[in-house]
Each structure stands twice: as structure tokens, then as C-alpha cells.
Amino acid sequence: MELQSNTIEKLGEIANSRPYKEVFICIGQSYYRAIQGYEKILPANLNVQVASGSLGRKLGELHEWLYGKPPQLPQSSQKKIDLGKNLTIKGIEVVLTTQQVLDIAYQSLEKNNQEFANFQSWYVVVGNRRVAPKWLVNQITGLPVSNFTTKEALRLLVQLGIEIHRV
């Protein structure tokens, strides 16, 4: 409670030190508890946005707020590479065609679990469904989704010729 009052006081000092127009809050739940009640000390005309969701989602929102546009696919991932090359992720070699990746996705979707829909910012269209890139990489490699980042999944899928979309 002492931390919260000190934090709120300092936030108020900062917010009132100059005529800010906007504030973007991008913090975890623990830190958010430390600033609960911030609405009472901020100027009424201040536009406050608070990031929500997973860490990746919050970072995507922060990027969009800072640059005025959503993050793009990594620069090195924008072009397909020579599919004759060995593609790997976390030491797992992936030797599949675009169609084979989609076939695996269709087969996995028939199992009808809802894990495929756990996407935040990026998705792949498989038939009439949007699926999470990390879920798809899990299906083609067997790697748990916690073992690789979304960026790594996006890079691999683009290299395999899979089209990625932004939410």
C-alpha cells in the first residue's frame, strides 16, 4: 500500500509537470496494482490508453501507439527463401512444402480442439478459420509453443510460403 501511494504521487507529479496530451500504460498486472487509482490524479483532458492482453499483444499495442502503425513481419521474413535450404527452428529441421503445412493444419483442425484460436496479433488462414502461428508451428514440429517466440514462428512460416495476417 505504501508503494502504491508513493507511485501514484510520483505519477501525478510527472503527469502535471508539462502539458501532456497522451499517456500509454504498458505494464504487467503487479505493476498495474501499484498505480490503481491513477485516474483520480491525472488531468481530465489527458488521453490515457492502457495496453491489455498477453505480453506480445501489449508490445504490439505499444508499437502501434509509438509509430502509428502495427508492427510488420521481421524484415528478413518478408521474402520467401530458397526452399531448397534446410529450415530449422530450435534445432528441429522442417522439410515441408506449403501444401504439406496446410494439410497438417487441416488434419489438426479436425480434432476440433480450440487451441488453434489462441492468437493475439498474427494469424494464418486455414480454410475458413484463423489459426495461431505458434499453434501451427507446434503442429508441424511437435515443439511446445512455450519453446519458441511468435517472431520465430512467423519467420519459419513465411519461409515455408505461408501467408501471415495481422489482426
Protein Blocks (a to p, Z undefined) as FASTA:
>chain_A
ZZmmmmmmmmmmmmmmpccfbdcddddfklmmmmgoklmmpcfklccdddedjfklmmmm
mmmmmnopacdddfklmpccdfkbccdeehiacdddfklmmmmmmmmmmnopaklmmcfk
bccdehjaccdfklmmmmmnopafklpcfklmmmmmmmnopacddZZ
